[in-house]
Amino acid sequence: MEAVRILGKPTTITWDYDEEADVLYLSIGEPQPAVGVDIGEGIILRYDEARREVVGLTLIGLGARLLEGLAGRY
């Protein structure tokens, strides 16, 4: 199996949060077209097949899960 590059070089992380859909989009560098790979628990890994590297993550239901996690603490 060939290696997959994950943050192989320093770069900027950009993000966008859709409050209505409760989805956080993280992009390594500028957002770009990529294949989405569902890795479970509301996490979609965004992968550039041509360059064989991770280019972002999509986190579904982040706000709801955060509130759920905090509820047990307070």
MODELLER restraints for C-alpha pairs under 7 A, 6 or more apart:
rsr = mdl.restraints
at = mdl.atoms
rsr.add(forms.Gaussian(group=physical.xy_distance, feature=features.Distance(at['CA:4:A'], at['CA:52:A']), mean=5.65, stdev=0.5))
rsr.add(forms.Gaussian(group=physical.xy_distance, feature=features.Distance(at['CA:4:A'], at['CA:53:A']), mean=5.48, stdev=0.5))
rsr.add(forms.Gaussian(group=physical.xy_distance, feature=features.Distance(at['CA:5:A'], at['CA:52:A']), mean=6.51, stdev=0.5))
rsr.add(forms.Gaussian(group=physical.xy_distance, feature=features.Distance(at['CA:5:A'], at['CA:53:A']), mean=4.55, stdev=0.5))
rsr.add(forms.Gaussian(group=physical.xy_distance, feature=features.Distance(at['CA:5:A'], at['CA:54:A']), mean=6.41, stdev=0.5))
rsr.add(forms.Gaussian(group=physical.xy_distance, feature=features.Distance(at['CA:6:A'], at['CA:53:A']), mean=6.04, stdev=0.5))
rsr.add(forms.Gaussian(group=physical.xy_distance, feature=features.Distance(at['CA:6:A'], at['CA:54:A']), mean=5.45, stdev=0.5))
rsr.add(forms.Gaussian(group=physical.xy_distance, feature=features.Distance(at['CA:11:A'], at['CA:28:A']), mean=6.76, stdev=0.5))
rsr.add(forms.Gaussian(group=physical.xy_distance, feature=features.Distance(at['CA:11:A'], at['CA:29:A']), mean=6.02, stdev=0.5))
rsr.add(forms.Gaussian(group=physical.xy_distance, feature=features.Distance(at['CA:12:A'], at['CA:28:A']), mean=6.12, stdev=0.5))
rsr.add(forms.Gaussian(group=physical.xy_distance, feature=features.Distance(at['CA:12:A'], at['CA:29:A']), mean=5.01, stdev=0.5))
rsr.add(forms.Gaussian(group=physical.xy_distance, feature=features.Distance(at['CA:13:A'], at['CA:26:A']), mean=6.71, stdev=0.5))
rsr.add(forms.Gaussian(group=physical.xy_distance, feature=features.Distance(at['CA:13:A'], at['CA:27:A']), mean=5.61, stdev=0.5))
rsr.add(forms.Gaussian(group=physical.xy_distance, feature=features.Distance(at['CA:13:A'], at['CA:28:A']), mean=4.72, stdev=0.5))
rsr.add(forms.Gaussian(group=physical.xy_distance, feature=features.Distance(at['CA:13:A'], at['CA:29:A']), mean=5.56, stdev=0.5))
rsr.add(forms.Gaussian(group=physical.xy_distance, feature=features.Distance(at['CA:14:A'], at['CA:26:A']), mean=5.82, stdev=0.5))
rsr.add(forms.Gaussian(group=physical.xy_distance, feature=features.Distance(at['CA:14:A'], at['CA:27:A']), mean=5.13, stdev=0.5))
rsr.add(forms.Gaussian(group=physical.xy_distance, feature=features.Distance(at['CA:14:A'], at['CA:28:A']), mean=6.48, stdev=0.5))
rsr.add(forms.Gaussian(group=physical.xy_distance, feature=features.Distance(at['CA:14:A'], at['CA:29:A']), mean=6.39, stdev=0.5))
rsr.add(forms.Gaussian(group=physical.xy_distance, feature=features.Distance(at['CA:14:A'], at['CA:30:A']), mean=6.73, stdev=0.5))
rsr.add(forms.Gaussian(group=physical.xy_distance, feature=features.Distance(at['CA:15:A'], at['CA:25:A']), mean=5.41, stdev=0.5))
rsr.add(forms.Gaussian(group=physical.xy_distance, feature=features.Distance(at['CA:15:A'], at['CA:26:A']), mean=4.47, stdev=0.5))
rsr.add(forms.Gaussian(group=physical.xy_distance, feature=features.Distance(at['CA:15:A'], at['CA:27:A']), mean=6.08, stdev=0.5))
rsr.add(forms.Gaussian(group=physical.xy_distance, feature=features.Distance(at['CA:16:A'], at['CA:24:A']), mean=5.93, stdev=0.5))
rsr.add(forms.Gaussian(group=physical.xy_distance, feature=features.Distance(at['CA:16:A'], at['CA:25:A']), mean=5.20, stdev=0.5))
rsr.add(forms.Gaussian(group=physical.xy_distance, feature=features.Distance(at['CA:16:A'], at['CA:26:A']), mean=6.78, stdev=0.5))
rsr.add(forms.Gaussian(group=physical.xy_distance, feature=features.Distance(at['CA:17:A'], at['CA:23:A']), mean=5.82, stdev=0.5))
rsr.add(forms.Gaussian(group=physical.xy_distance, feature=features.Distance(at['CA:17:A'], at['CA:24:A']), mean=4.41, stdev=0.5))
rsr.add(forms.Gaussian(group=physical.xy_distance, feature=features.Distance(at['CA:17:A'], at['CA:25:A']), mean=6.18, stdev=0.5))
rsr.add(forms.Gaussian(group=physical.xy_distance, feature=features.Distance(at['CA:18:A'], at['CA:24:A']), mean=6.39, stdev=0.5))
rsr.add(forms.Gaussian(group=physical.xy_distance, feature=features.Distance(at['CA:22:A'], at['CA:60:A']), mean=6.41, stdev=0.5))
rsr.add(forms.Gaussian(group=physical.xy_distance, feature=features.Distance(at['CA:22:A'], at['CA:61:A']), mean=5.06, stdev=0.5))
rsr.add(forms.Gaussian(group=physical.xy_distance, feature=features.Distance(at['CA:22:A'], at['CA:62:A']), mean=6.19, stdev=0.5))
rsr.add(forms.Gaussian(group=physical.xy_distance, feature=features.Distance(at['CA:22:A'], at['CA:63:A']), mean=6.03, stdev=0.5))
rsr.add(forms.Gaussian(group=physical.xy_distance, feature=features.Distance(at['CA:23:A'], at['CA:58:A']), mean=6.97, stdev=0.5))
rsr.add(forms.Gaussian(group=physical.xy_distance, feature=features.Distance(at['CA:23:A'], at['CA:59:A']), mean=5.65, stdev=0.5))
rsr.add(forms.Gaussian(group=physical.xy_distance, feature=features.Distance(at['CA:23:A'], at['CA:60:A']), mean=4.62, stdev=0.5))
rsr.add(forms.Gaussian(group=physical.xy_distance, feature=features.Distance(at['CA:23:A'], at['CA:61:A']), mean=5.76, stdev=0.5))
rsr.add(forms.Gaussian(group=physical.xy_distance, feature=features.Distance(at['CA:23:A'], at['CA:62:A']), mean=6.28, stdev=0.5))
rsr.add(forms.Gaussian(group=physical.xy_distance, feature=features.Distance(at['CA:24:A'], at['CA:58:A']), mean=5.80, stdev=0.5))
rsr.add(forms.Gaussian(group=physical.xy_distance, feature=features.Distance(at['CA:24:A'], at['CA:59:A']), mean=5.08, stdev=0.5))
rsr.add(forms.Gaussian(group=physical.xy_distance, feature=features.Distance(at['CA:24:A'], at['CA:60:A']), mean=6.62, stdev=0.5))
rsr.add(forms.Gaussian(group=physical.xy_distance, feature=features.Distance(at['CA:24:A'], at['CA:62:A']), mean=6.82, stdev=0.5))
rsr.add(forms.Gaussian(group=physical.xy_distance, feature=features.Distance(at['CA:25:A'], at['CA:57:A']), mean=6.10, stdev=0.5))
rsr.add(forms.Gaussian(group=physical.xy_distance, feature=features.Distance(at['CA:25:A'], at['CA:58:A']), mean=4.61, stdev=0.5))
rsr.add(forms.Gaussian(group=physical.xy_distance, feature=features.Distance(at['CA:25:A'], at['CA:59:A']), mean=6.44, stdev=0.5))
rsr.add(forms.Gaussian(group=physical.xy_distance, feature=features.Distance(at['CA:26:A'], at['CA:56:A']), mean=5.29, stdev=0.5))
rsr.add(forms.Gaussian(group=physical.xy_distance, feature=features.Distance(at['CA:26:A'], at['CA:57:A']), mean=5.13, stdev=0.5))
rsr.add(forms.Gaussian(group=physical.xy_distance, feature=features.Distance(at['CA:26:A'], at['CA:58:A']), mean=6.20, stdev=0.5))
rsr.add(forms.Gaussian(group=physical.xy_distance, feature=features.Distance(at['CA:27:A'], at['CA:55:A']), mean=5.89, stdev=0.5))
rsr.add(forms.Gaussian(group=physical.xy_distance, feature=features.Distance(at['CA:27:A'], at['CA:56:A']), mean=4.15, stdev=0.5))
rsr.add(forms.Gaussian(group=physical.xy_distance, feature=features.Distance(at['CA:27:A'], at['CA:57:A']), mean=6.55, stdev=0.5))
rsr.add(forms.Gaussian(group=physical.xy_distance, feature=features.Distance(at['CA:28:A'], at['CA:55:A']), mean=5.03, stdev=0.5))
rsr.add(forms.Gaussian(group=physical.xy_distance, feature=features.Distance(at['CA:28:A'], at['CA:56:A']), mean=5.36, stdev=0.5))
rsr.add(forms.Gaussian(group=physical.xy_distance, feature=features.Distance(at['CA:34:A'], at['CA:46:A']), mean=5.62, stdev=0.5))
rsr.add(forms.Gaussian(group=physical.xy_distance, feature=features.Distance(at['CA:34:A'], at['CA:47:A']), mean=5.26, stdev=0.5))
rsr.add(forms.Gaussian(group=physical.xy_distance, feature=features.Distance(at['CA:34:A'], at['CA:48:A']), mean=4.98, stdev=0.5))
rsr.add(forms.Gaussian(group=physical.xy_distance, feature=features.Distance(at['CA:35:A'], at['CA:46:A']), mean=5.56, stdev=0.5))
rsr.add(forms.Gaussian(group=physical.xy_distance, feature=features.Distance(at['CA:35:A'], at['CA:47:A']), mean=5.14, stdev=0.5))
rsr.add(forms.Gaussian(group=physical.xy_distance, feature=features.Distance(at['CA:35:A'], at['CA:48:A']), mean=6.36, stdev=0.5))
rsr.add(forms.Gaussian(group=physical.xy_distance, feature=features.Distance(at['CA:36:A'], at['CA:44:A']), mean=5.87, stdev=0.5))
rsr.add(forms.Gaussian(group=physical.xy_distance, feature=features.Distance(at['CA:36:A'], at['CA:45:A']), mean=5.66, stdev=0.5))
rsr.add(forms.Gaussian(group=physical.xy_distance, feature=features.Distance(at['CA:36:A'], at['CA:46:A']), mean=4.67, stdev=0.5))
rsr.add(forms.Gaussian(group=physical.xy_distance, feature=features.Distance(at['CA:36:A'], at['CA:47:A']), mean=6.36, stdev=0.5))
rsr.add(forms.Gaussian(group=physical.xy_distance, feature=features.Distance(at['CA:37:A'], at['CA:44:A']), mean=5.39, stdev=0.5))
rsr.add(forms.Gaussian(group=physical.xy_distance, feature=features.Distance(at['CA:37:A'], at['CA:45:A']), mean=5.06, stdev=0.5))
rsr.add(forms.Gaussian(group=physical.xy_distance, feature=features.Distance(at['CA:37:A'], at['CA:46:A']), mean=6.33, stdev=0.5))
rsr.add(forms.Gaussian(group=physical.xy_distance, feature=features.Distance(at['CA:38:A'], at['CA:44:A']), mean=4.46, stdev=0.5))
rsr.add(forms.Gaussian(group=physical.xy_distance, feature=features.Distance(at['CA:38:A'], at['CA:45:A']), mean=6.32, stdev=0.5))
rsr.add(forms.Gaussian(group=physical.xy_distance, feature=features.Distance(at['CA:39:A'], at['CA:45:A']), mean=6.71, stdev=0.5))
rsr.add(forms.Gaussian(group=physical.xy_distance, feature=features.Distance(at['CA:42:A'], at['CA:59:A']), mean=5.78, stdev=0.5))
rsr.add(forms.Gaussian(group=physical.xy_distance, feature=features.Distance(at['CA:42:A'], at['CA:60:A']), mean=4.77, stdev=0.5))
rsr.add(forms.Gaussian(group=physical.xy_distance, feature=features.Distance(at['CA:42:A'], at['CA:61:A']), mean=6.82, stdev=0.5))
rsr.add(forms.Gaussian(group=physical.xy_distance, feature=features.Distance(at['CA:43:A'], at['CA:57:A']), mean=6.89, stdev=0.5))
rsr.add(forms.Gaussian(group=physical.xy_distance, feature=features.Distance(at['CA:43:A'], at['CA:58:A']), mean=5.79, stdev=0.5))
rsr.add(forms.Gaussian(group=physical.xy_distance, feature=features.Distance(at['CA:43:A'], at['CA:59:A']), mean=4.85, stdev=0.5))
rsr.add(forms.Gaussian(group=physical.xy_distance, feature=features.Distance(at['CA:43:A'], at['CA:60:A']), mean=6.32, stdev=0.5))
rsr.add(forms.Gaussian(group=physical.xy_distance, feature=features.Distance(at['CA:44:A'], at['CA:57:A']), mean=5.65, stdev=0.5))
rsr.add(forms.Gaussian(group=physical.xy_distance, feature=features.Distance(at['CA:44:A'], at['CA:58:A']), mean=4.93, stdev=0.5))
rsr.add(forms.Gaussian(group=physical.xy_distance, feature=features.Distance(at['CA:44:A'], at['CA:59:A']), mean=6.52, stdev=0.5))
rsr.add(forms.Gaussian(group=physical.xy_distance, feature=features.Distance(at['CA:45:A'], at['CA:56:A']), mean=6.18, stdev=0.5))
rsr.add(forms.Gaussian(group=physical.xy_distance, feature=features.Distance(at['CA:45:A'], at['CA:57:A']), mean=4.63, stdev=0.5))
rsr.add(forms.Gaussian(group=physical.xy_distance, feature=features.Distance(at['CA:45:A'], at['CA:58:A']), mean=6.47, stdev=0.5))
rsr.add(forms.Gaussian(group=physical.xy_distance, feature=features.Distance(at['CA:46:A'], at['CA:54:A']), mean=5.91, stdev=0.5))
rsr.add(forms.Gaussian(group=physical.xy_distance, feature=features.Distance(at['CA:46:A'], at['CA:55:A']), mean=5.57, stdev=0.5))
rsr.add(forms.Gaussian(group=physical.xy_distance, feature=features.Distance(at['CA:46:A'], at['CA:56:A']), mean=4.81, stdev=0.5))
rsr.add(forms.Gaussian(group=physical.xy_distance, feature=features.Distance(at['CA:46:A'], at['CA:57:A']), mean=5.49, stdev=0.5))
rsr.add(forms.Gaussian(group=physical.xy_distance, feature=features.Distance(at['CA:47:A'], at['CA:53:A']), mean=5.84, stdev=0.5))
rsr.add(forms.Gaussian(group=physical.xy_distance, feature=features.Distance(at['CA:47:A'], at['CA:54:A']), mean=4.49, stdev=0.5))
rsr.add(forms.Gaussian(group=physical.xy_distance, feature=features.Distance(at['CA:47:A'], at['CA:55:A']), mean=5.55, stdev=0.5))
rsr.add(forms.Gaussian(group=physical.xy_distance, feature=features.Distance(at['CA:48:A'], at['CA:54:A']), mean=6.22, stdev=0.5))
rsr.add(forms.Gaussian(group=physical.xy_distance, feature=features.Distance(at['CA:48:A'], at['CA:55:A']), mean=6.38, stdev=0.5))
